[in-house]
């Protein structure tokens, strides 16, 4: 059962977010986690890559961290590229590491209602089974330039 999110809510999340920890990011440029993180970086978000298998390497000018607890300075959003069954410990670690966390975002195909409720109980917005890259492109007019009907009405050309 997929949840629905209003365009206004998704737009507000993407506009207020500045720093994103991408959990499960790959160093391989053909992997979705890599090109989503790269896109977010190119759009001006500060991307903090998190992947224990690549810890200490550099990606998009940032050092890859082994875990969220190693990220200094907090983040606004945690974007999760892990299978659904691995989400609860990621959410628990995020809530412990970042007292000011605003959003937990689970990528397409990733859903965990219990972990979502844990985050929401702490006042954190949760988005499941969506991609921030796709939503950004849809909500801010980039898909429209490619001829897609995004369902978003705008006076921008």
C-alpha positions in Angstrom: 0.0 0.0 0.0 1.7 3.2 -1.2 1.1 6.5 0.6 0.2 9.6 -1.3 2.0 12.9 -0.9 0.7 16.3 -2.1 2.8 18.2 -4.5 2.9 21.1 -2.1 4.3 18.9 0.7 7.0 17.4 -1.5 7.9 20.8 -2.9 8.2 22.3 0.6 10.5 19.4 1.6 12.8 19.9 -1.4 12.9 23.7 -0.9 13.7 23.6 2.8 16.4 20.9 2.5 20.0 21.9 2.3 22.1 18.9 3.4 21.3 15.3 2.5 22.9 12.1 3.8 22.6 9.5 1.0 22.7 6.1 2.7 23.8 3.2 0.4 25.3 5.5 -2.2 27.4 3.7 -4.8 30.7 4.8 -6.4 29.6 3.2 -9.7 28.2 5.9 -12.0 25.6 3.6 -13.6 23.9 2.8 -10.2 20.8 4.9 -9.4 22.2 5.8 -6.0 25.2 7.4 -7.7 23.3 9.5 -10.3 20.6 10.6 -7.8 23.3 11.8 -5.4 25.2 13.5 -8.2 22.0 15.2 -9.5 21.2 16.5 -6.0 24.8 17.7 -5.6 24.5 19.5 -9.0 21.3 21.1 -7.9 23.1 22.8 -4.9 22.3 20.4 -2.1 25.2 19.4 0.1 25.4 15.6 -0.3 27.0 13.5 2.4 27.7 10.0 1.0 27.2 7.1 3.5 28.4 3.6 2.6 30.6 1.4 4.9 32.1 -0.3 1.8 33.5 2.9 0.5 34.3 4.8 3.7 37.2 7.2 3.4 36.9 7.6 -0.3 35.8 10.9 -1.9 32.5 11.3 -3.8 31.4 14.7 -5.2 34.0 16.4 -3.1 32.9 14.8 0.2 34.3 12.0 2.2 32.2 8.9 2.2 31.2 8.0 5.8 30.8 4.5 7.1 27.6 5.4 9.0 25.3 8.2 9.9 26.8 8.5 13.4 30.1 9.6 11.7 28.4 12.5 9.9 29.4 15.8 11.6 27.1 18.8 11.7 23.7 17.3 11.1 21.6 16.9 8.0 18.1 18.0 6.9 17.3 14.8 5.1 18.4 11.1 5.1 17.8 9.5 1.7 17.8 5.7 2.0 19.0 3.4 -0.8 18.7 0.2 1.1 16.2 -2.7 0.9 13.1 -2.2 3.0 14.1 -4.7 5.6 17.2 -2.7 6.4 15.4 0.6 7.0 14.6 0.4 10.7 18.2 0.5 11.9 18.9 3.3 9.5 16.0 5.4 10.8 17.0 4.6 14.4 20.6 5.7 13.8 19.4 8.9 11.9 17.1 9.9 14.8 19.9 9.3 17.3 22.5 11.1 15.2 20.5 14.1 14.1 18.2 15.8 16.6 17.1 18.4 14.0 16.4 15.9 11.2 13.5 17.1 9.1 13.0 14.3 6.6 13.5 10.6 6.1 13.1 9.8 2.4 13.0 6.2 1.2 13.8 5.6 -2.5 11.5 3.9 -5.1 10.7 0.4 -4.0 11.7 1.1 -0.3 8.9 1.2 2.2 8.7 0.4 5.9 5.6 1.7 7.7 6.8 0.9 11.2 10.1 2.8 10.7 8.1 5.6 9.2 5.9 5.8 12.3 8.9 5.9 14.5 10.3 8.9 12.6 6.9 10.6 12.5 6.5 10.2 16.2 9.7 12.3 16.5 8.2 15.0 14.3 10.1 14.0 11.2 8.5 14.0 7.7 8.6 10.7 5.9 8.4 10.0 2.2 8.4 6.4 1.0 8.7 4.8 -2.4 9.7 8.0 -4.2 12.8 9.5 -5.6 13.9 13.1 -4.7 15.5 13.5 -8.2 12.4 12.5 -10.0 10.2 14.6 -7.7 12.5 17.6 -8.1 12.4 17.3 -11.9 8.6 16.9 -11.9 7.8 19.7 -9.5 10.3 22.3 -10.8 9.7 21.9 -14.5 12.6 19.8 -15.7 10.5 16.8 -16.9 8.1 19.1 -18.7 11.1 20.2 -20.9 11.4 16.6 -22.0 7.8 16.4 -23.1 6.4 14.6 -20.0 3.0 15.5 -18.7 3.9 16.1 -15.0 0.4 17.1 -13.9 1.9 20.3 -12.6 0.4 23.5 -14.0 2.9 26.3 -14.4 3.3 29.6 -16.3 7.0 28.8 -16.9 8.0 27.8 -20.4 
